[in-house]
């Protein structure tokens, strides 16, 4: 019978919460939760706990929030928990080699892609931007390189035509929690085998920059639609409507020949707010002017005239 492992869990955002909860309700013992320090958030810039800290406190688990894992005192505290394994899910802090070497059974990472595709910080967004039809979860053994370690298991997931980064992240989080427990059970039983990645096939998922959210209407409608989905819920695709910021939350492609200049609002019988693109056109389904709430296109047009409007 597999032994019960002592697990230190390290994670920060909502994506990591299902994995923590799954471990906490498994046969293994989560002896400590590591998460990033509280950060200012909201208009009042009030110090706010991470989603993982909130979940850990609700589970009654010890919480550690070091700013770095390179400090000798921090490493000493971690070693005192005597973990058999350290599990990492979107923690956001680099694990130095001293930490990677600390648990007897190594460090295990829950990564939101089918490695070696989309190593790095933004695998979900990059998969959507690239038009990938499939993504998934990889459970890997961590090493010094960025997401380069051998993989214990891969769990594929089909990307839906209406998936955003937000919806896809939720589905991947649930899948990762189930996959993680399966792999931890195999590690505890001594039957887990990790296979090296094919580094020649690797792609890198660069961190999303806010400047990427500005729409170039000269692109094909399909390409712009992928950007809208990839940047929802952050940083949200945007353009300019009569000089004002217009955030675009949801769209769909309108396949038609377009004579108007890219960005021009055009008449269409298929949707109320249609914009010319480099190829085809895009119907804006949900939009938001700066300082106002997001709303359906129909409601937006009740208060705004489209005559001569060209989005920039």
C-alpha positions as CSV (number, residue, x, y, z in Angstrom):
1,X,0.0,0.0,0.0
2,X,1.4,3.5,-0.9
3,X,2.6,5.5,2.0
4,X,1.2,8.8,3.0
5,X,3.5,11.6,1.8
6,X,4.4,14.8,3.6
7,X,3.7,17.5,1.0
8,X,4.6,21.2,0.9
9,X,2.4,23.0,-1.6
10,X,3.5,26.2,-3.4
11,X,1.0,28.3,-5.5
12,X,-0.5,31.7,-5.7
13,X,-3.5,32.4,-8.0
14,X,-7.0,30.8,-8.3
15,X,-5.6,28.3,-10.9
16,X,-3.7,26.6,-8.1
17,X,-6.6,26.3,-5.6
18,X,-8.2,23.1,-7.0
19,X,-4.8,21.3,-6.8
20,X,-4.3,22.4,-3.2
21,X,-7.8,21.3,-2.2
22,X,-7.4,17.9,-4.0
23,X,-4.2,17.2,-2.1
24,X,-5.6,18.4,1.2
25,X,-8.5,15.9,0.8
26,X,-6.3,13.0,-0.4
27,X,-4.5,10.4,1.8
28,X,-1.4,12.6,1.8
29,X,-0.6,15.3,4.4
30,X,-0.1,18.9,3.3
31,X,2.3,20.1,6.0
32,X,2.6,23.7,4.7
33,X,1.4,26.1,2.0
34,X,3.8,28.5,0.4
35,X,2.3,31.5,-1.5
36,X,3.5,35.0,-2.5
37,X,3.2,37.9,0.0
38,X,0.0,39.8,0.2
39,X,-0.2,42.5,-2.6
40,X,-2.0,45.8,-3.0
41,X,-5.1,45.4,-5.0
42,X,-8.2,47.3,-6.1
43,X,-8.7,51.1,-6.2
44,X,-7.9,51.4,-2.6
45,X,-4.7,49.4,-3.0
46,X,-5.5,47.4,0.1
47,X,-3.2,44.5,0.9
48,X,-4.9,41.4,-0.4
49,X,-4.2,37.7,0.2
50,X,-3.6,35.4,-2.7
51,X,-6.3,32.9,-3.6
52,X,-4.1,30.1,-2.4
53,X,-3.5,31.8,1.0
54,X,-7.3,32.2,1.4
55,X,-7.9,28.5,0.6
56,X,-5.0,27.4,2.8
57,X,-6.4,29.3,5.8
58,X,-9.9,27.8,5.2
59,X,-8.3,24.3,5.2
60,X,-6.4,25.1,8.5
61,X,-3.0,24.8,7.0
62,X,0.2,26.6,8.0
63,X,1.0,29.5,5.6
64,X,4.4,30.7,4.6
65,X,4.9,33.9,2.5
66,X,8.6,34.5,1.9
67,X,9.5,37.1,-0.7
68,X,12.3,34.8,-1.9
69,X,13.4,31.2,-1.5
70,X,17.1,32.1,-1.7
71,X,17.4,33.3,1.9
72,X,19.1,30.7,4.2
73,X,16.6,31.2,7.0
74,X,13.7,30.6,4.6
75,X,15.3,27.4,3.3
76,X,15.9,26.3,6.9
77,X,12.2,26.8,7.7
78,X,11.2,24.9,4.6
79,X,13.5,22.0,5.5
80,X,12.0,21.9,9.0
81,X,8.7,20.8,7.4
82,X,10.5,17.7,6.2
83,X,8.6,17.3,2.9
84,X,8.8,14.1,1.0
85,X,7.7,16.1,-2.1
86,X,7.1,19.8,-3.0
87,X,4.2,20.5,-5.3
88,X,4.2,23.7,-7.3
89,X,1.3,25.2,-9.3
90,X,1.7,28.8,-10.6
91,X,3.7,29.8,-7.6
92,X,5.5,32.7,-9.3
93,X,8.8,32.4,-7.4
94,X,11.9,30.7,-8.7
95,X,12.9,27.6,-6.8
96,X,16.7,27.6,-6.4
97,X,18.6,24.3,-6.7
98,X,18.9,24.0,-2.9
99,X,15.1,23.8,-2.7
100,X,14.8,21.5,-5.7
101,X,17.2,19.1,-4.0
102,X,15.5,19.3,-0.6
103,X,12.7,16.7,-0.8
104,X,13.7,13.1,-1.3
105,X,11.0,12.6,-4.0
106,X,11.7,15.9,-5.7
107,X,9.6,18.8,-6.8
108,X,6.5,18.3,-9.0
109,X,5.0,21.1,-11.1
110,X,1.4,21.4,-12.5
111,X,1.9,23.1,-15.9
112,X,-1.0,24.3,-18.1
113,X,0.2,23.0,-21.5
114,X,1.2,19.8,-23.2
115,X,4.9,20.1,-22.8
116,X,7.2,20.7,-24.5
117,X,4.8,23.1,-26.3
118,X,4.4,26.4,-24.5
119,X,7.0,26.4,-21.7
120,X,6.9,29.6,-19.8
121,X,4.6,32.1,-18.1
122,X,1.6,32.3,-20.3
123,X,0.8,28.9,-21.9
124,X,-3.0,29.4,-21.9
125,X,-2.9,32.8,-23.6
126,X,-0.3,31.6,-26.2
127,X,-2.3,28.5,-27.1
128,X,-5.3,30.6,-27.8
129,X,-3.4,33.2,-29.8
130,X,-1.8,30.5,-31.9
131,X,-5.2,28.9,-32.7
132,X,-4.3,25.6,-31.1
133,X,-7.1,23.1,-31.1
134,X,-5.8,21.3,-28.0
135,X,-4.0,22.1,-24.8
136,X,-3.8,20.3,-21.5
137,X,-1.9,19.7,-18.3
138,X,1.5,18.3,-17.8
139,X,2.7,17.0,-14.4
140,X,6.5,17.2,-14.5
141,X,9.5,16.8,-12.2
142,X,11.1,20.1,-11.8
143,X,14.7,20.9,-12.6
144,X,16.8,24.1,-12.9
145,X,15.6,24.9,-16.5
146,X,12.3,26.7,-17.2
147,X,9.7,23.9,-17.6
148,X,12.3,21.6,-19.0
149,X,12.0,18.7,-16.6
150,X,10.9,15.2,-17.4
151,X,7.1,14.6,-17.6
152,X,5.2,12.1,-15.4
153,X,1.9,12.5,-17.2
154,X,0.0,14.6,-19.8
155,X,-3.7,15.2,-19.8
156,X,-5.0,16.7,-23.0
157,X,-8.0,19.0,-23.3
158,X,-9.8,20.2,-26.4
159,X,-10.0,24.0,-26.7
160,X,-13.6,25.1,-27.3
161,X,-14.4,27.6,-30.1
162,X,-15.7,30.1,-27.5
163,X,-13.1,29.4,-24.8
164,X,-11.4,32.5,-23.3
165,X,-8.3,32.4,-21.2
166,X,-10.6,32.6,-18.2
167,X,-12.8,29.7,-19.1
168,X,-9.9,27.6,-20.2
169,X,-7.9,28.3,-17.1
170,X,-10.8,27.0,-14.9
171,X,-11.1,23.8,-16.9
172,X,-7.4,23.2,-16.8
173,X,-7.2,23.9,-13.1
174,X,-9.8,21.1,-12.5
175,X,-8.0,18.8,-14.8
176,X,-4.7,19.5,-13.2
177,X,-6.0,18.8,-9.7
178,X,-7.2,15.3,-10.8
179,X,-4.0,14.6,-12.7
180,X,-1.8,15.7,-9.8
181,X,-3.4,13.3,-7.3
182,X,-2.9,10.4,-9.7
183,X,0.7,11.2,-10.2
184,X,1.4,11.7,-6.5
185,X,-0.2,8.3,-5.8
186,X,2.2,6.8,-8.3
187,X,5.1,8.6,-6.7
188,X,4.1,7.3,-3.3
189,X,3.9,3.8,-4.7
190,X,7.2,4.0,-6.4
191,X,5.7,3.4,-9.8
192,X,6.0,6.9,-11.3
193,X,8.1,7.2,-14.4
194,X,9.1,10.6,-15.8
195,X,10.0,10.8,-19.5
196,X,12.4,13.5,-20.9
197,X,11.0,16.2,-23.1
198,X,11.9,16.7,-26.7
199,X,13.6,20.1,-26.4
200,X,13.8,20.4,-30.2
201,X,9.9,20.6,-30.3
202,X,9.7,23.2,-27.5
203,X,7.9,26.5,-27.9
204,X,8.1,29.4,-25.4
205,X,5.0,31.2,-23.9
206,X,6.2,34.7,-23.2
207,X,4.5,36.7,-20.5
208,X,1.5,38.7,-21.8
209,X,2.2,42.4,-22.0
210,X,-0.7,44.9,-21.8
211,X,0.5,46.6,-25.0
212,X,-0.5,43.4,-26.9
213,X,-4.2,44.0,-26.2
214,X,-4.4,47.0,-28.7
215,X,-6.2,45.7,-31.8
216,X,-4.7,46.1,-35.3
217,X,-7.7,46.0,-37.5
218,X,-5.6,45.3,-40.6
219,X,-5.3,41.7,-39.3
220,X,-7.7,39.0,-40.3
221,X,-10.9,38.8,-38.3
222,X,-10.1,35.3,-37.1
223,X,-6.8,36.5,-35.8
224,X,-8.4,39.4,-33.9
225,X,-11.1,37.1,-32.5
226,X,-8.3,34.8,-31.1
227,X,-6.8,37.9,-29.4
228,X,-10.1,38.9,-27.8
229,X,-10.5,35.4,-26.4
230,X,-6.9,35.2,-25.2
231,X,-6.9,38.5,-23.4
232,X,-10.1,37.9,-21.6
233,X,-10.2,38.4,-18.6
234,X,-6.8,40.3,-18.7
235,X,-5.7,42.7,-20.1
236,X,-8.8,42.8,-22.4
237,X,-8.5,43.6,-26.1
238,X,-9.1,47.3,-26.8
239,X,-9.4,49.9,-29.5
240,X,-10.5,53.5,-29.8
241,X,-14.1,54.7,-30.4
242,X,-14.1,58.4,-31.3
243,X,-11.0,58.8,-29.3
244,X,-12.2,56.9,-26.2
245,X,-10.9,53.6,-25.1
246,X,-13.2,50.8,-26.1
247,X,-12.6,47.4,-24.4
248,X,-13.9,44.5,-26.4
249,X,-15.0,41.5,-24.4
250,X,-16.6,39.2,-26.9
251,X,-16.8,38.9,-30.7
252,X,-17.6,36.6,-33.6
253,X,-16.3,36.4,-37.1
254,X,-18.5,37.6,-40.0
255,X,-17.3,36.0,-43.3
256,X,-17.9,38.5,-46.0
257,X,-16.1,40.6,-48.6
258,X,-15.3,44.0,-47.2
259,X,-14.6,47.1,-49.2
260,X,-14.4,49.5,-46.2
261,X,-11.1,50.4,-44.6
262,X,-10.0,48.2,-41.7
263,X,-11.6,49.5,-38.4
264,X,-14.6,51.0,-40.1
265,X,-18.0,50.2,-38.7
266,X,-20.1,48.8,-41.5
267,X,-23.7,47.9,-42.0
268,X,-24.6,44.2,-41.5
269,X,-27.8,42.3,-41.4
270,X,-26.2,39.5,-39.3
271,X,-25.1,41.6,-36.2
272,X,-25.7,45.1,-34.9
273,X,-22.0,46.2,-34.6
274,X,-19.7,44.9,-37.3
275,X,-16.2,46.2,-38.0
276,X,-14.2,45.8,-41.2
277,X,-10.9,43.8,-40.8
278,X,-8.0,43.0,-43.1
279,X,-9.8,39.8,-44.1
280,X,-13.6,39.4,-43.4
281,X,-15.2,41.4,-40.6
282,X,-15.8,41.1,-36.9
283,X,-19.0,41.5,-34.9
284,X,-18.5,43.1,-31.5
285,X,-20.8,41.3,-29.2
286,X,-19.9,42.9,-25.8
287,X,-18.0,46.2,-25.4
288,X,-17.1,48.6,-22.7
289,X,-16.2,52.3,-22.8
290,X,-13.7,53.6,-20.2
291,X,-15.3,54.1,-16.8
292,X,-18.5,52.3,-17.7
293,X,-19.8,48.8,-17.5
294,X,-19.5,46.1,-20.2
295,X,-22.6,45.7,-22.2
296,X,-24.1,43.9,-25.2
297,X,-23.6,45.6,-28.6
298,X,-27.3,46.3,-28.9
299,X,-27.4,48.3,-25.7
300,X,-24.2,50.1,-26.6
301,X,-25.7,51.3,-29.9
302,X,-28.8,52.6,-28.2
303,X,-26.6,55.5,-27.0
304,X,-24.0,55.7,-29.8
305,X,-24.2,56.7,-33.5
306,X,-22.0,54.6,-35.8
307,X,-22.0,57.1,-38.7
308,X,-18.5,57.5,-40.0
309,X,-16.9,55.7,-37.0
310,X,-13.5,54.1,-37.7
311,X,-11.9,52.2,-34.7
312,X,-8.3,52.8,-34.3
